[in-house]
Amino acid sequence: MLMKSWKFCLVVLAGSIGYLGTAEAQAKPPYVLTKTIALGGATKWDYLYFDAPSQRLFISHGDQVQVLNGKTGALIGTLTGLPGSHGIAVDPQTGIIYADSAKNQTVTLFDAKSFKPIKSLPVAEDADGMVYDPASHQIFVVGGDGNAITPVNTKTQKQLPDIALGGTPEFLAADGKGSLYVNINDKNTIVRIDTATNAITATWPTAPCVSPTGLAIDKVHRLLFSSCHSGVMLVMNADTGQVVGTLPIGTGTDAAAYDAVRKRVFSSNADGTLNIITGSAPQNFTDISMATAEGARTLAVDPRTGRIYLVTATVVSKTPPATPGGRPHYEFAPGSVRLLIFDPVK
């Protein structure tokens, strides 16, 4: 890729010197829009989740979760009865699908073949993001208004006592070795939880990041990437909590993701941009901003192909945020929700 200009921020990481670079322009975007699929329905959506073993894409959409074929985009089925749908996770041992409902304050287990509900469990108030932790065989569901996180044991299919977080959680990430990380949006911190004991073991400030939202992890290089409403991607050492640098991102971010095969980090932003952070982590990073579509604030990545999925709708109006660093309020055209599929340029 041809980079026209650079800005570097010197940082110290694990005793060595590294650089975070910003590519302000490029000759050719690294991804191309290959398919647009109309989803219709309510103009409310949230997280996307790509399940690699089944090659299925799950889309939180109003009071349901749509299940699509990740390759073709064809609708396979729908998980219903989920008013205030947000998070989705899949138990890789059984294939059982977990999807939450903020209004019902529950997480519901669904059969992977019939998509029929198996049972529902109470979780923390305002159920939001969730993630599966392979080390403890638990699914963790954050509750925004509950200022807590609920562990669910996937073997017994029972919820465990809530873990108080002392602030409003956003997204979370597991390292697969027994540590769970959660963005605390209103406290500008990241907490680390030991999934063997479900106890908080560390609380780290995210300054200069304000309102950390999306969270992704590079498990090999032990780095956390937190996308922030203040317009930066924070890079943090996952073992020490040391902030090793920041990179600029678009506004209205609501999700971050990491492609471990191509070593790329993403921030999807409501302003219609996708930040793509590349490089030989942890020494060097370059930050590229690519146009997507206004409103496309959440994403999922297929780790095998590198395909990126985003959801948006046709914007009718936009109201500026009520507070600095907040998210603008969008009005969307009824029935205009659509899935955008971007593939890597070969």
N, C-alpha and C positions, 0 to 999 in steps of 0.2 A: 504493500500500500504506500502511496505517495503522501507524505506528511509535509505540509507547507510551513508550519511553525510549531515550536515547542515551548512549554513552560515546565520547569522542574522544581520540585520541593524536596530538599534534602531531609532524609529521615534516618534514624538509627534503628536497626532491627537485628536482634539476637547477636549483638556484638559486631555486626558488619554494616556497611553503609549501603543504602539502597536509594532508588529514585522513583518518584511517582511522576509520570509525564502526562501531559495533556496534548492530544493531537487536535488542533483547532479546525483542521480541514482535511479532506481526503479526496482522492480521485474517484473512488468507486466504493459504494456501500458494501459491507461484507455479507449482507443478507438481502434477499429479494422477496417481495410479496408474490407468492405462487398461487394462493387460493383465498377466496373470501366466501364464507358460508353464512347465510342468513339463519339466525336462531329464533327471531321473533320473540313473542312473549313479553314479560315485564321488562321495563327498562331499569332493572336493578340487577347487578351481578357483583361477584366478589372474586374469591380465589379460583384459580385454575390448578388442577393437579394432574400430572402425567404419571401413569403407572406403567413402568417399563416392562415388567413381566407380561402383562396382558395387552400392552400397546393400546391402552385406552386413555382417553382424555376426559377428565371430569370437570365440569363447569358449574360453579355455584351461580344459580340464576333465579333470583326472586325467592319463591317458596319451594324450589326444587333444585335438583342437580341433574344436568343433562350428561349422558354418557355417550361419547363419540368414538368412532374408530379413529385412532391417531394417524393412520396413514391416509385414509380416504376422506375423513371428516363426516362420514355417514353417521346418523343418529342410531345408536344401538338400543338405548333404553333411557328411562327416567326414574330418578329416585324422588318420590313425592312425600308430601306431609312435612315440609321443612320450612315453615315461615321464618324469615330472617336467616336464610341459608348463608353460611360463610365458609367454613373449613371442611376439607375432605382428606381422608387418609385411608390406606389399604393395609391390612395385616398380610404380610407376604407369606406367612405360614399357612393361612387358611383361605386367603383371597377375600375375606369378609370386608365389606366397605363400611367405613365410618363417616357419617356426615352429621353436622350439627345444626341446631335451630336456636337462634338467639331469642326468639319470642317464647319458645317453649322451655328454654334453658335445659335442653337435652342434647345428647348425641345418640343417633339411631344407627343400629347395625343392620346392614342390608346383605342379602344373599347375592353372591357374585354372578350367578346365572339367571335367576328369575327377577332380581332387583326388588324382591319383596322384603319388607322389614322383618327383622328377627326379634328385636327388642329395643327399647329405649332406656337410656340411663340419665339420671340428673347430673348436670355439670354446673360449673360456676356461671353466675349471671352474665348475660350478654355474650354467649358462646361465640367465639370468633375463629382464629386460626388454630390449626392442629398439626401435629407431626408424630410419626411413628419412631420409637427408639428401639433399635434392634438389640441393644445391650440388656435392656430390662424387659423387653416384650411388653412395653406399655405405649399407649397412645396418649399424648398430652394435649388437652384442650384448654386454651386460654379464655378467660372471661373478662371482657373489657371493663364493664361496670362493676363486676365482682372483685376487681383488683386481685385476681387469683388464677390459679391453673389447676385443672382437675386431671389427675392420672387415671387411666383406665387400663386394667390388666387384661390383655387380649387372650390369655389362657383361661381365666375364670370368667371373662366378660362381665366384670364388675368394676365399678368406680371405687377409687380410694379417696381418703380425705384430701380436701383442697389444700394447696400450698399457697399461703398468703404472700403476695408480691409487693405490697406497699405502694402500688401505683398501677397505672393503666397499661396492661400488656398489649403489644401488637404482635408481630410475627415471632417465630421461634425456629431454632435449628438444633439438630442433634449430631454429635460427632461420631456416634456408633460405638464409642468406647466408654460410655457411662456419663458423659457430660451433656447437659441440655442448656442452651442459651436462649434468653428471652429479652426482647427489646421492651423497656419500660418507657413508653412514649412521653408521659407527662413529667417524668423525673429525669429524663435525659441520662439513662443508665442502661447497662446490660447486666442481667443477673445470670449466674451460673448455678445450675442445680445438679447435684449428684443423683443420678437416676436409680442407684442402688438403695439409697436411703430416702430419696425425694426431699432432700434438705438443701437449702440455698448455701452454697459454699463461697460465693464471692459476689460483690456488687461493684461494677466498674463504671465510672463516668464516661460519657461519650463526647465531651467537649473536644472540638468546637461544633460537633453535630448537635442540632436541636430537633427534637421530635423524631427519634429513630423509629422507622416503620418496617420496611422490608429487611429480611435477614437471610444471608446465605453463608455457607461455610466451605472453605477449601480444607478438607480433612488431611491432606498430605502435608501441606505447608503450615497447617494449624493457624489459619487466618479467618477471621470473621469479617464479612462485608455487610455493613448496615446502611441502607438508603434512608436519607433524612429529609424532612420537609424543608430544612434550611438550605437545600440545594447542594448537598455534598454526599458522597459515598465515603463512609468512615471505614478504614481498614484497621483492625485490632488483632493483636496477638491473642489467640484463643486460650493460651495457658497462663499468661501473666496479666492480661487486660491492658497491656501497653498499646496506646494509640500510635500506630506507625505511619500514618499519613491520611490524607483525604484527597478526593478527586471531585471535580464539579460534575453535577448531574442536572437533569431537567427539573421542572417544578411539578408538584402533585404526584410524587412517587408513592406507590402503595405496595410494591413488591420488588424483591431482588431474587436472583437465581444464579447458580454456578454450574457451568458445563465443565465437568472434570476431564473429559476427553480432550477438548480443545483449549482448556484452561482459560475460559472466558467468564467474566462476571457481568450480570445484566441488572439494570434498573429500568423498569417500565414507568413512564411518567405521563400524567394526565395532559400535559401540554403538547402531546403528540410526538414525543421523542423516546428513543430507546438508547440508553448509554451502554456501550460495549467496552468493557475494560479487559485488555489483553496484556500478555507479556509473560516473561519467565519468572513467575512468582517465586520467592517474595522480593527479588532484587529490583525488577523493573516492571512498570505498568504503563500502558498507554490507554487513553480514554477517548473513545470515538462516540459522537452523537449522531444518531441516524433518525430520519423522519419515519413515523409510523402513522398514527391517526389520533386526533384529539380525543381524549377520554380513555385511551388505552393504557390503564394504570396498573393492571395485573397481568401476570404471564406465567407460562410453564415452558419447560425445555425437555425435549426428547434427547437423552444423553447419548443414544446410539447414532442418530442421524444429525444431531445439532439443530433440528427443527425448533422454531420458536412459535408459540401460540399466544395471541393476545385477543382480548375482547373489548369492543367498544360499541357505540351507537351514534346516530346522527345528532350532532349538537344543535339545539335550537337556540339556547341562550346560556350565558355564563355570568355568574355573579361573583365579584371579587371576594376573597376570603375575609371573614369578619375580624380576624386577628393576624398580625404579621407571622408569616411562616405557615399559616393555615392553608387548607385546601379550598379552592373556589367551588361554588355550587353550580352544577350543570343541570340543565333541562334538556331531555332527549326526546326525539320524535318517537311516538308510540310505535312499537313493533319493529324498530330499526336495529335491534341488537344483532351484532354479527361477530363471527370469529375470523380473525386474520391469521393466516399461516405464512410464516417467513422461513425460507430455506437458505442455508449457507451458499454463497456464491462459490462455484467450483472453478 
